[in-house]
Amino acid sequence: MEQIAGQLGQNPVHGVIYLHSIQNVRFTAVDKANIRILKAICGESFFPHVAFVTTRWDRVDRKYNDQYETVNHDLEMARRSLLQKSPRVFKFLNDGKSHERVLDYFVDRIRVEPAPPQLLFAEELRKYCFDRKPRKAVRKTEAGKQMAAESKKVSEKPSCCTIL
């Protein structure tokens, strides 16, 4: 996390893409933890610059399409319950048009708001003097606190997943 923090001071972030495979038919505790961490990193004012992209639609068996649509809807509802100002959601079909829709979204955002707000994480790093005390600054941020809390939850239960 300190490496990411070091890059934030040098390079502004104009957008974030969060990928979720539609073939994961359940919205797991790890998925929810990842979204809570994303929320702590971005901050709600940055959400218009976040895109959730559900992937692997090109691998969905057409006869089960309704079931996957239900899963996609359930994922969307779960995201909205975690994130009040829900980011834009896209279906990625692994074709040129899917790429264009996501990229066009960010181009349009830049036209509307040429300088997006800073990530909450970047603001907090400056506030807590990252340049002088990097480790301490990262731990004080909302993202650092959320990472610590989520890591503790994961380590208390047997899991095949790690939150990075």
Backbone torsions as a table, in degrees:
resi	resn	phi	psi	omega
1	MET	NA	-31.2	178.5
2	GLU	-66.1	-34.1	178.3
3	GLN	-64.7	-42.9	176.9
4	ILE	-62.4	-44.3	-179.7
5	ALA	-59.1	-41.8	179.2
6	GLY	-62.6	-35.9	179.5
7	GLN	-72.7	-29.6	-177.4
8	LEU	-62.8	-33.1	179.7
9	GLY	-70.0	-26.1	-176.3
10	GLN	-95.8	-29.0	-173.4
11	ASN	-130.2	117.3	177.5
12	PRO	-69.7	149.5	178.4
13	VAL	-102.8	126.2	-178.9
14	HIS	-104.5	-13.4	179.7
15	GLY	-171.0	157.3	179.1
16	VAL	-131.8	135.7	175.7
17	ILE	-115.8	123.0	177.6
18	TYR	-106.3	121.3	-177.3
19	LEU	-102.4	138.0	176.6
20	HIS	-140.7	124.7	179.8
21	SER	-72.0	130.0	178.0
22	ILE	-69.1	-18.0	179.5
23	GLN	-74.6	-13.1	171.2
24	ASN	-80.3	99.2	-169.1
25	VAL	-77.6	-6.2	176.6
26	ARG	-122.8	149.6	174.5
27	PHE	-94.8	99.7	-169.4
28	THR	-83.2	172.8	176.2
29	ALA	-61.7	-35.9	178.2
30	VAL	-66.5	-40.4	176.9
31	ASP	-60.1	-44.3	179.1
32	LYS	-64.3	-40.0	178.3
33	ALA	-62.8	-42.9	179.0
34	ASN	-60.3	-39.1	179.9
35	ILE	-70.6	-38.0	176.4
36	ARG	-62.8	-39.3	177.8
37	ILE	-66.9	-43.3	177.1
38	LEU	-58.0	-42.9	178.9
39	LYS	-61.7	-40.7	179.8
40	ALA	-69.6	-32.1	179.0
41	ILE	-74.3	-46.5	-173.4
42	CYS	-80.3	-47.3	-169.7
43	GLY	81.3	148.4	-173.9
44	GLU	-62.6	-30.5	-178.8
45	SER	-66.9	-18.7	-179.0
46	PHE	-90.6	-11.3	-174.3
47	PHE	-55.2	-32.6	175.5
48	PRO	-62.3	-12.2	-179.8
49	HIS	-106.2	18.5	177.9
50	VAL	-116.7	136.6	175.4
51	ALA	-121.1	127.3	170.7
52	PHE	-92.5	127.1	-178.3
53	VAL	-122.1	117.1	174.2
54	THR	-87.0	126.7	-172.7
55	THR	-107.7	172.5	174.3
56	ARG	72.8	20.0	176.5
57	TRP	-63.5	-27.1	179.3
58	ASP	-69.8	-13.0	-179.3
59	ARG	-104.2	3.3	179.8
60	VAL	-77.5	130.4	175.6
61	ASP	-69.1	122.6	-175.1
62	ARG	-53.6	-34.7	-177.9
63	LYS	-70.1	-17.0	177.2
64	TYR	-105.9	13.9	-175.5
65	ASN	-55.9	-40.4	-179.9
66	ASP	-61.3	-38.9	179.0
67	GLN	-64.5	-41.4	179.2
68	TYR	-68.5	-35.3	175.9
69	GLU	-62.5	-39.1	177.4
70	THR	-64.0	-43.8	177.0
71	VAL	-60.6	-45.4	179.4
72	ASN	-59.7	-42.7	178.5
73	HIS	-63.2	-44.4	179.6
74	ASP	-62.3	-40.4	177.0
75	LEU	-62.2	-42.6	179.7
76	GLU	-61.9	-43.0	179.3
77	MET	-65.0	-40.1	178.3
78	ALA	-64.4	-42.0	177.8
79	ARG	-61.9	-44.3	-178.9
80	ARG	-63.2	-33.4	178.9
81	SER	-69.5	-29.5	178.5
82	LEU	-85.9	-32.4	-175.2
83	LEU	-125.2	104.8	-175.9
84	GLN	-61.6	-43.5	176.5
85	LYS	-95.5	78.4	-171.0
86	SER	-63.5	132.6	175.4
87	PRO	-64.6	166.0	179.1
88	ARG	-68.0	140.8	-179.2
89	VAL	-113.3	135.6	179.4
90	PHE	-127.3	146.5	170.0
91	LYS	-94.4	127.0	178.3
92	PHE	-101.6	114.3	-175.9
93	LEU	-99.2	7.9	-179.7
94	ASN	60.4	43.3	176.0
95	ASP	-136.5	171.1	-178.3
96	GLY	-59.2	-38.4	-178.0
97	LYS	-65.7	-37.6	178.0
98	SER	-63.6	-43.6	176.9
99	HIS	-58.5	-48.3	-176.5
100	GLU	-61.3	-41.3	-178.8
101	ARG	-60.9	-44.0	-179.7
102	VAL	-67.7	-47.6	-179.5
103	LEU	-65.2	-40.3	177.5
104	ASP	-61.2	-35.6	177.8
105	TYR	-57.9	-45.9	-179.1
106	PHE	-71.0	-36.5	176.3
107	VAL	-62.1	-44.2	178.1
108	ASP	-62.7	-38.0	178.8
109	ARG	-62.4	-40.4	-179.7
110	ILE	-65.9	-35.7	178.1
111	ARG	-66.4	-39.2	-178.8
112	VAL	-74.3	-42.1	-174.4
113	GLU	-139.2	85.7	-174.5
114	PRO	-55.3	-35.1	178.8
115	ALA	-116.5	97.0	-178.9
116	PRO	-65.8	161.1	176.0
117	PRO	-62.7	159.3	177.9
118	GLN	-76.2	155.6	172.7
119	LEU	-62.2	143.1	177.0
120	LEU	-56.5	-40.6	179.9
121	PHE	-57.6	-44.6	-179.8
122	ALA	-64.9	-42.2	178.7
123	GLU	-61.5	-45.3	-178.4
124	GLU	-67.2	-35.9	178.2
125	LEU	-60.7	-42.8	177.4
126	ARG	-63.9	-44.3	-179.2
127	LYS	-59.1	-40.1	-177.1
128	TYR	-95.3	18.5	173.1
129	CYS	57.9	58.4	179.5
130	PHE	-56.4	-36.7	-176.5
131	ASP	-63.8	-25.7	179.6
132	ARG	-99.2	-38.2	-176.2
133	LYS	-134.5	74.3	-172.4
134	PRO	-58.1	-49.0	-176.3
135	ARG	-63.8	-45.4	-179.3
136	LYS	-64.1	-41.9	-179.6
137	ALA	-62.7	-45.2	-179.1
138	VAL	-61.1	-43.3	-178.7
139	ARG	-64.6	-29.0	-178.8
140	LYS	-78.1	-20.5	-176.9
141	THR	-70.8	159.6	175.6
142	GLU	-59.8	-39.9	179.4
143	ALA	-64.1	-42.7	178.1
144	GLY	-62.6	-43.6	178.1
145	LYS	-64.3	-42.6	-179.9
146	GLN	-65.1	-42.4	177.8
147	MET	-59.8	-44.3	-179.9
148	ALA	-63.0	-44.2	-180.0
149	ALA	-64.5	-45.2	-179.0
150	GLU	-68.0	-39.4	178.0
151	SER	-62.8	-38.9	178.7
152	LYS	-64.9	-42.5	178.1
153	LYS	-60.9	-44.7	-177.8
154	VAL	-66.3	-40.2	-177.4
155	SER	-72.1	-20.9	178.3
156	GLU	-76.4	-22.3	-178.0
157	LYS	-115.8	147.5	174.2
158	PRO	-65.9	131.4	-176.6
159	SER	-152.5	151.0	175.3
160	CYS	-96.8	2.7	-176.1
161	CYS	-111.7	149.6	175.4
162	THR	-128.1	138.5	176.4
163	ILE	-92.7	122.0	-178.4
164	LEU	-100.9	NA	NA
